Amino acid sequence: MTEDPNSQPTTKAHELNRRTFAPSQQIFDVLVVGAGVVGCAVTQRLALENRKVILVEKAGDILDGASKGNSAILHTGFDAPTGSVEQACIADGYQEFREIHSKFNLPLLETGAMVLAWNDEQASSIDDIVSKAHANGVTDVVEIDVDTARVRVPLLAPGVIRTLYIPGECVVDPWSTPLAYLYQALAHGATFINNCQVLDGDFNGGRWHVSTSQGELQAHWLVNCAGLYGDLLHNQLIGEPLFQIQPRKGQFLVYDKSAKSLSDTILLPVPTEKTKGIVVCPTIFGNLLVGPSADDQESRDDTSVDTTTLDHLKTVGEGILPDLKYHSVTGIYAGIRPATESNDYNIQLNEDRQYFCIGGIRSTGLSAALGIARLAFRTIFGNQSSLRESAGIQWPTVPQISETGERDWMRPDNGSIVCHCELVTRREIENALHGPLPVQSLSGLKRRTRVTMGRCQGFYCSAELSEITAGYFESPLDVTDQ
């Protein structure tokens, strides 16, 4: 959205947009483009290191691209390519998340995971997976016998030949996590501009002059975290192709909360060169998830789902946990992963132009984000760390929307429950509309609160939700769309 700086705001939504606008005469140390999980983590690290950083996002809300749709697994990196940038960043990110998550009030569900081999070809890969895991420093990966696997998951289908157990694999909240990173960045002086698309950029005089839909910005360094559009932004700014995004859609089924009783452990297939495969896993929100598919496509923003693929996911899920057929699917969605021609991340420094590209961050971005952020800072600034003393670091907490802790509906004076399927209160919705990063759309509100994401998919609460959000969204909630 392009905004005339001389115009007067006409709605609450316009007022909220203007709160994030930064005066164009400022010169920042670093301009970060793209507010997915990686962009939020990089901004957090730079702010903690006392750098003057600005994050811009072309959408109205954070996580509007690849980061909005994933399986929410915190990976150990046991099966990442040994010696790769991806493996190193996952290891660093995993360790840091475990150290800091509780300070943000971020949930962590200790599920563990099992890799299941169902045929001789898959079984022949088990020893190699164990060797790779140990080489990657994940030394607690062990093979367990099938009887032990059935003790962990009694309703597992017959036919498993070999099983690996990875105790460190966990489930997290994929939406509140980057929100916490950005909250902390803002608390330490970072600037965030939404609805701000980069139109052009030029490096001269030792800094970047970047034209955006909200005016010109200047920064000494530019970090490209543009996700699905990272290759296009790179080509636009640098003029020399580095990599090519090959969009890979992953479709998911979300089963009703009753299905979670079937397994409290992540169930993984033997991975292939192309994909980690279709996973069955519990979620932090009390559901059971089946997916993703791996469908290469041309479009970078087509997140539609199709019956054929969803039926296939259902068949695969029931092949692993037969009793899934007795439980209802209450949600379907798709995410797009920014796959490339490489089996590793596409991360590169252009020191002459003071530019750092972070591209090709596929399905492991949630796990690796903090590690990628550390790598970005080290690469750009070397050992010039000026990290604040721990006593001076602020730890803003995010609302608890998982099923692992106390929810707002359990507390007094919450304004009553609006979404009864997901137990979302009026206070939670209003806080999301007025907080440090006010939501701009229904999709953003869903990620902040879980509203309309339950059994009825908004059928019963849309009228009240429309009333509460009136004037706050650029595209008003139309109850007929629910």
NUFI-530187 format. One record per residue (C-alpha): x, y, z. Coordinates in pm, whole numbers. Example, Ala and Ser with C-alpha at 12.3 -4.5 7.8 and 13.67 -1.06 7.14 Angstrom:
2
(node (1230,-450,780))
(node (1367,-106,714))
***
This chain:
482
(node (0,0,0))
(node (137,342,-94))
(node (43,613,154))
(node (40,985,86))
(node (224,1141,386))
(node (5,1451,356))
(node (-324,1264,364))
(node (-533,1234,680))
(node (-611,888,819))
(node (-974,798,769))
(node (-994,469,959))
(node (-842,307,1263))
(node (-645,83,1028))
(node (-478,386,869))
(node (-388,522,1212))
(node (-228,191,1305))
(node (-27,182,983))
(node (110,531,1043))
(node (240,441,1388))
(node (513,227,1230))
(node (636,484,978))
(node (996,601,1025))
(node (1121,943,909))
(node (1309,899,582))
(node (1599,1124,685))
(node (1729,863,930))
(node (2030,658,826))
(node (2017,307,968))
(node (2303,69,1028))
(node (2106,-216,868))
(node (1791,-242,659))
(node (1631,-589,677))
(node (1379,-677,406))
(node (1113,-936,487))
(node (934,-997,819))
(node (917,-1375,817))
(node (1066,-1575,1101))
(node (1422,-1522,973))
(node (1379,-1148,920))
(node (1236,-1109,1270))
(node (1523,-1309,1422))
(node (1789,-1112,1231))
(node (1631,-784,1343))
(node (1626,-909,1702))
(node (1996,-1003,1696))
(node (2099,-670,1544))
(node (1895,-475,1799))
(node (2044,-672,2086))
(node (2387,-590,1945))
(node (2305,-217,1965))
(node (2276,-168,1590))
(node (2027,80,1449))
(node (1809,-154,1246))
(node (1490,-119,1045))
(node (1274,-408,922))
(node (1036,-356,628))
(node (757,-586,515))
(node (542,-544,207))
(node (240,-710,370))
(node (29,-568,649))
(node (137,-830,902))
(node (447,-1030,981))
(node (467,-1396,870))
(node (251,-1333,564))
(node (473,-1537,330))
(node (646,-1873,365))
(node (660,-1849,745))
(node (283,-1863,793))
(node (247,-2231,698))
(node (468,-2500,849))
(node (460,-2805,1076))
(node (587,-2610,1381))
(node (855,-2867,1465))
(node (1172,-2750,1640))
(node (1425,-2968,1459))
(node (1749,-3092,1608))
(node (1910,-3107,1263))
(node (1976,-3478,1296))
(node (1912,-3536,925))
(node (2049,-3208,782))
(node (2338,-3234,533))
(node (2649,-3275,746))
(node (2879,-2974,729))
(node (2616,-2758,560))
(node (2525,-2402,655))
(node (2175,-2533,725))
(node (2300,-2790,975))
(node (2515,-2535,1160))
(node (2232,-2281,1181))
(node (1980,-2540,1301))
(node (2220,-2652,1575))
(node (2280,-2294,1693))
(node (1915,-2195,1661))
(node (1788,-2504,1842))
(node (2023,-2450,2135))
(node (1943,-2080,2170))
(node (1568,-2135,2151))
(node (1580,-2389,2431))
(node (1778,-2143,2642))
(node (1549,-1842,2595))
(node (1196,-1957,2511))
(node (1064,-1948,2866))
(node (1175,-1585,2908))
(node (930,-1490,2631))
(node (652,-1715,2768))
(node (693,-1927,2454))
(node (572,-2287,2489))
(node (780,-2594,2413))
(node (620,-2938,2388))
(node (870,-3217,2452))
(node (734,-3480,2216))
(node (1039,-3658,2080))
(node (1015,-3813,1736))
(node (1037,-4153,1573))
(node (1156,-4225,1219))
(node (958,-4521,1087))
(node (1080,-4754,812))
(node (799,-4951,650))
(node (985,-5143,380))
(node (1329,-5288,310))
(node (1444,-4989,105))
(node (1359,-4748,386))
(node (1506,-4983,647))
(node (1837,-4990,461))
(node (1871,-4614,523))
(node (1840,-4631,901))
(node (2209,-4691,975))
(node (2308,-4398,753))
(node (2059,-4170,931))
(node (2207,-4266,1268))
(node (2560,-4199,1141))
(node (2457,-3861,1000))
(node (2278,-3764,1324))
(node (2587,-3845,1532))
(node (2811,-3657,1287))
(node (2576,-3360,1328))
(node (2621,-3369,1704))
(node (2281,-3519,1777))
(node (2427,-3815,1960))
(node (2113,-3923,2146))
(node (1953,-4059,1827))
(node (1923,-4434,1872))
(node (1748,-4725,1709))
(node (1474,-4877,1921))
(node (1298,-5206,1861))
(node (948,-5211,1720))
(node (795,-5329,2050))
(node (941,-5025,2228))
(node (803,-4801,1954))
(node (458,-4950,2012))
(node (484,-4876,2383))
(node (535,-4510,2293))
(node (255,-4514,2032))
(node (26,-4811,2101))
(node (-205,-4735,1807))
(node (73,-4740,1547))
(node (-19,-4943,1240))
(node (139,-5287,1191))
(node (421,-5329,941))
(node (701,-5114,1083))
(node (1040,-5280,1024))
(node (1289,-5047,1193))
(node (1251,-4740,1415))
(node (1475,-4454,1524))
(node (1407,-4242,1830))
(node (1509,-3875,1836))
(node (1430,-3747,2187))
(node (1521,-3383,2118))
(node (1262,-3310,1848))
(node (994,-3077,1987))
(node (683,-2883,1890))
(node (657,-2504,1931))
(node (422,-2216,1856))
(node (524,-2111,1502))
(node (347,-1773,1511))
(node (417,-1637,1859))
(node (786,-1724,1831))
(node (882,-1466,1564))
(node (640,-1221,1724))
(node (846,-1247,2043))
(node (1168,-1188,1849))
(node (1029,-871,1695))
(node (880,-749,2024))
(node (1227,-773,2177))
(node (1385,-597,1880))
(node (1137,-309,1914))
(node (1203,-290,2287))
(node (1570,-234,2204))
(node (1518,40,1949))
(node (1446,-139,1621))
(node (1200,12,1373))
(node (936,-186,1183))
(node (740,-65,879))
(node (458,-275,738))
(node (281,-224,404))
(node (623,-118,277))
(node (739,-277,-48))
(node (1092,-225,-176))
(node (1067,-75,-524))
(node (1430,-10,-607))
(node (1767,31,-443))
(node (2111,168,-515))
(node (2435,142,-320))
(node (2655,452,-334))
(node (2845,673,-98))
(node (2894,385,146))
(node (2524,324,201))
(node (2205,198,43))
(node (1940,436,-89))
(node (1622,230,-109))
(node (1297,347,-264))
(node (987,195,-103))
(node (614,237,-126))
(node (638,450,189))
(node (931,668,87))
(node (1310,650,71))
(node (1516,472,333))
(node (1892,483,384))
(node (2112,223,551))
(node (2477,123,551))
(node (2391,-248,510))
(node (2101,-430,348))
(node (1999,-784,450))
(node (1771,-972,211))
(node (1526,-1196,403))
(node (1255,-1177,138))
(node (1179,-1549,140))
(node (977,-1658,-162))
(node (1077,-1338,-342))
(node (1437,-1335,-226))
(node (1585,-1424,-564))
(node (1384,-1151,-739))
(node (1490,-891,-483))
(node (1851,-1003,-516))
(node (1842,-972,-894))
(node (1677,-631,-865))
(node (1936,-493,-622))
(node (2253,-670,-734))
(node (2181,-753,-1097))
(node (2361,-1088,-1089))
(node (2153,-1404,-1031))
(node (2261,-1601,-724))
(node (1986,-1861,-698))
(node (1634,-1929,-822))
(node (1337,-1993,-598))
(node (1146,-2304,-698))
(node (820,-2277,-500))
(node (721,-2601,-331))
(node (371,-2619,-188))
(node (304,-2825,122))
(node (-58,-2908,202))
(node (-169,-3010,552))
(node (-462,-3169,730))
(node (-550,-3057,1082))
(node (-743,-3317,1281))
(node (-981,-3240,1564))
(node (-838,-3219,1916))
(node (-970,-3564,1997))
(node (-715,-3711,1753))
(node (-417,-3595,1958))
(node (-474,-3888,2192))
(node (-355,-4116,1911))
(node (7,-4003,1941))
(node (202,-3763,2161))
(node (516,-3831,1955))
(node (617,-3688,1617))
(node (606,-3967,1357))
(node (852,-3912,1072))
(node (909,-4103,748))
(node (1253,-4185,617))
(node (1351,-3857,444))
(node (1443,-3829,76))
(node (1670,-3589,-111))
(node (1368,-3375,-199))
(node (1159,-3371,116))
(node (1135,-3475,479))
(node (812,-3646,377))
(node (465,-3662,527))
(node (470,-3625,904))
(node (210,-3706,1165))
(node (261,-3489,1470))
(node (85,-3330,1765))
(node (59,-2953,1770))
(node (108,-2706,2050))
(node (-261,-2617,2005))
(node (-396,-2963,2089))
(node (-456,-3099,1738))
(node (-291,-3367,1527))
(node (-130,-3259,1201))
(node (-70,-3464,885))
(node (151,-3324,609))
(node (307,-3169,419))
(node (287,-3275,59))
(node (567,-3160,-172))
(node (419,-3009,-486))
(node (647,-2800,-709))
(node (467,-2512,-876))
(node (533,-2186,-1059))
(node (326,-1958,-838))
(node (488,-1802,-531))
(node (160,-1718,-363))
(node (-92,-1985,-462))
(node (-174,-2155,-132))
(node (-488,-2328,-257))
(node (-549,-2691,-166))
(node (-684,-2971,-382))
(node (-895,-3274,-305))
(node (-657,-3526,-461))
(node (-365,-3422,-244))
(node (-575,-3396,71))
(node (-715,-3744,9))
(node (-359,-3873,-30))
(node (-257,-3713,301))
(node (-557,-3876,467))
(node (-459,-4216,325))
(node (-99,-4178,442))
(node (-207,-4060,787))
(node (-446,-4351,833))
(node (-173,-4586,711))
(node (38,-4475,1007))
(node (-240,-4433,1264))
(node (-543,-4634,1144))
(node (-772,-4485,1409))
(node (-746,-4146,1241))
(node (-1043,-4256,1032))
(node (-1260,-4212,1340))
(node (-1162,-3846,1383))
(node (-1270,-3539,1189))
(node (-1052,-3306,985))
(node (-1129,-2956,1112))
(node (-876,-2755,912))
(node (-680,-2762,587))
(node (-407,-2528,474))
(node (-101,-2500,255))
(node (234,-2332,289))
(node (493,-2261,21))
(node (858,-2338,87))
(node (1126,-2133,-93))
(node (1313,-2433,-232))
(node (1603,-2375,-470))
(node (1831,-2578,-693))
(node (2065,-2627,-396))
(node (2036,-2874,-108))
(node (2169,-2606,127))
(node (2071,-2252,219))
(node (2175,-1980,-28))
(node (2353,-1739,203))
(node (2613,-1503,61))
(node (2795,-1185,154))
(node (2866,-909,-96))
(node (3107,-703,111))
(node (3178,-446,-162))
(node (2811,-348,-170))
(node (2749,-409,200))
(node (2477,-659,120))
(node (2394,-994,280))
(node (2156,-1238,112))
(node (1971,-1502,313))
(node (1789,-1719,60))
(node (1652,-2068,12))
(node (1552,-2113,377))
(node (1320,-2407,333))
(node (1118,-2598,592))
(node (1379,-2565,867))
(node (1365,-2186,892))
(node (1173,-2186,1221))
(node (1439,-2404,1384))
(node (1737,-2228,1226))
(node (1625,-1864,1251))
(node (1821,-1771,1563))
(node (2128,-1946,1424))
(node (2093,-1767,1092))
(node (2067,-1437,1279))
(node (2392,-1508,1465))
(node (2559,-1599,1135))
(node (2436,-1278,973))
(node (2576,-1062,1252))
(node (2914,-1241,1258))
(node (2947,-1222,883))
(node (2867,-852,861))
(node (3033,-722,1176))
(node (3289,-990,1256))
(node (3376,-1004,1624))
(node (3253,-652,1692))
(node (2990,-780,1932))
(node (2844,-524,2166))
(node (2574,-747,2308))
(node (2399,-586,2600))
(node (2470,-714,2948))
(node (2216,-979,3036))
(node (2075,-759,3312))
(node (1997,-491,3054))
(node (1812,-715,2809))
(node (1434,-681,2805))
(node (1223,-996,2763))
(node (872,-894,2650))
(node (632,-1184,2684))
(node (380,-1293,2424))
(node (23,-1408,2492))
(node (-16,-1776,2571))
(node (-224,-1926,2292))
(node (-101,-2285,2320))
(node (-264,-2564,2517))
(node (44,-2607,2737))
(node (-12,-2313,2974))
(node (-274,-2088,3130))
(node (-497,-1929,2868))
(node (-673,-1593,2893))
(node (-1017,-1753,2919))
(node (-906,-1889,3259))
(node (-845,-1538,3391))
(node (-1104,-1285,3516))
(node (-1228,-979,3328))
(node (-1144,-1120,2985))
(node (-1453,-980,2814))
(node (-1602,-1328,2764))
(node (-1517,-1596,2509))
(node (-1577,-1500,2146))
(node (-1444,-1809,1966))
(node (-1566,-2108,2163))
(node (-1390,-2370,1950))
(node (-1048,-2228,2035))
(node (-1150,-2047,2357))
(node (-1039,-1704,2235))
(node (-1152,-1410,2447))
(node (-1255,-1059,2350))
(node (-958,-924,2545))
(node (-714,-1133,2340))
(node (-865,-1002,2017))
(node (-862,-641,2133))
(node (-503,-670,2256))
(node (-397,-799,1914))
(node (-567,-500,1751))
(node (-399,-246,1981))
(node (-64,-401,2076))
(node (290,-299,1979))
(node (240,-470,1641))
(node (-133,-435,1572))
(node (-275,-690,1331))
(node (-400,-565,996))
(node (-602,-862,869))
(node (-806,-1163,971))
(node (-520,-1396,877))
(node (-290,-1200,1107))
(node (-548,-1213,1386))
(node (-574,-1589,1346))
(node (-200,-1627,1397))
(node (-207,-1406,1707))
(node (-510,-1559,1878))
(node (-629,-1878,1693))
(node (-971,-1718,1643))
(node (-1187,-1898,1379))
(node (-935,-2184,1355))
(node (-1144,-2449,1533))
(node (-1417,-2693,1443))
(node (-1667,-2441,1306))
(node (-1403,-2236,1119))
(node (-1566,-1910,1228))
(node (-1927,-2004,1154))
(node (-2053,-1908,1501))
(node (-1820,-1623,1598))
(node (-1783,-1427,1274))
(node (-2064,-1180,1344))
(node (-1920,-1077,1680))
(node (-1569,-1079,1536))
(node (-1680,-851,1255))
(node (-1817,-606,1511))
(node (-1499,-610,1722))
(node (-1266,-561,1423))
(node (-1474,-299,1242))
(node (-1248,-20,1118))
(node (-923,-201,1195))
(node (-865,-400,877))
(node (-794,-260,531))
(node (-1028,-535,404))
(node (-1319,-551,651))
(node (-1429,-893,771))
(node (-1720,-1014,559))
(node (-1916,-1271,756))
(node (-2049,-1419,431))
(node (-1696,-1537,353))
(node (-1677,-1756,659))
***
